[in-house]
Amino acid sequence: MSWDVNETRRHPSLETVIVTRTRELSEGFDVRRALPSVQRRMVGPFIFLDQMGPAVFRSGQGLDVRPHPHIGLSTLTYLIEGEIMHRDGLGTVEAIRPGEVNWMTAGRGIAHSERTRTELRETGGRLFGLQAWVALPKRFEETEPSFTHHEASEIPFIEGEGAQMHLIAGALFGKRSPVQTFSELFYVDLALKEGARFAVPAEHEERGIYLTEGSLEVDGMVFGPGELLVLRPKSDLVLKALAPTRGVLLGGEPMDGPRHIFWNFVSSSKERLEQAKEDWREGRFAPVPQETEFIPLPEEPAPVRYP
């Protein structure tokens, strides 16, 4: 059964189901946006969630996200396939590969770019991953910008009864990721074998499950790739994998008030967004080394950054 993004399927444990749609960002590269949506702006501190790909780049093709700014959030990048080269205004130059984690805190402001290395562009290749924005609590919105990279070997691995999990950030099942966050949250790469059953932990108030592969059954309802299931607080939910299935569990404590979004900027203050616009327009963000291009400030009204 296909259904539109505005339809709602009733389930006692689900608050809403967000159905994403594929959009072509550039030739051969599609993205799906799960957050923010009409139905739900945030899940815990997560205010943005994009699925990148899966894409196959031919020789000469690659990802080219020119330098652009952020404030008031941390970006969390996690890949399933491929590689992205990150550069930022702190002078960071860091490649991210499958299973690794890039955590960039924008705080008072940072600019960065995301591209395919020249060597990979010559041969072509695949790219598949997720990028999330985590809104910062008010007391940390103006913190100093920073960047950390974590190797795949640093990320806690949890396994049992047909489930394999990598705890990308936060805490779950008594374990904690080394990624330093500013609020209580969880972000987990979950893989289920066909026929596996998985009870979603209820230790965090706000929870969501975004599917990238396979299909899940929940009390007779079937969900597939590109769907974000948002759970009711403290509800019990048991997932059954109808095929080999993969996705992310995410959520945490509710934010300390609403957040406003303009383009790549997130803030609890509309006035702060106006200042960020002016700062980018006037070139006040630290430049990204080795970059000569940038994405101009969009005209009003501006869409949420895509991607």
Number of C-alpha atoms within 10 A of each C-alpha: 4 5 9 10 15 11 12 14 10 11 14 11 18 19 18 19 25 24 25 20 14 14 12 11 15 12 11 15 21 18 23 23 24 25 21 18 16 9 17 15 16 24 25 23 26 29 23 23 23 21 24 22 22 18 19 16 20 14 12 13 20 27 20 14 16 18 23 23 26 25 25 31 31 26 19 22 22 24 21 18 17 18 23 25 17 19 22 25 20 16 14 15 15 16 17 20 21 17 20 19 22 24 22 23 29 27 22 18 25 25 22 26 23 19 18 22 16 13 9 18 17 15 13 17 19 17 23 21 23 20 18 22 23 28 29 28 19 16 9 16 23 17 17 12 21 17 16 13 15 17 13 16 9 15 20 17 16 15 12 10 10 15 18 17 20 19 26 30 24 22 20 18 9 5 12 16 21 15 19 11 16 18 18 15 24 26 24 24 20 21 22 27 18 17 16 19 18 17 10 16 15 16 14 19 17 22 27 25 20 26 23 22 15 19 22 27 17 15 13 8 10 14 21 19 17 21 22 25 21 23 25 19 15 14 15 14 18 15 18 22 25 19 16 16 23 24 24 21 22 24 25 22 18 18 18 12 8 11 20 14 19 20 20 22 21 28 24 19 14 14 9 17 21 12 11 24 17 13 14 20 13 9 9 11 18 16 21 23 16 10 13 9 13 16 12 12 15 13 7 8 8 12 12 14 13 12 18
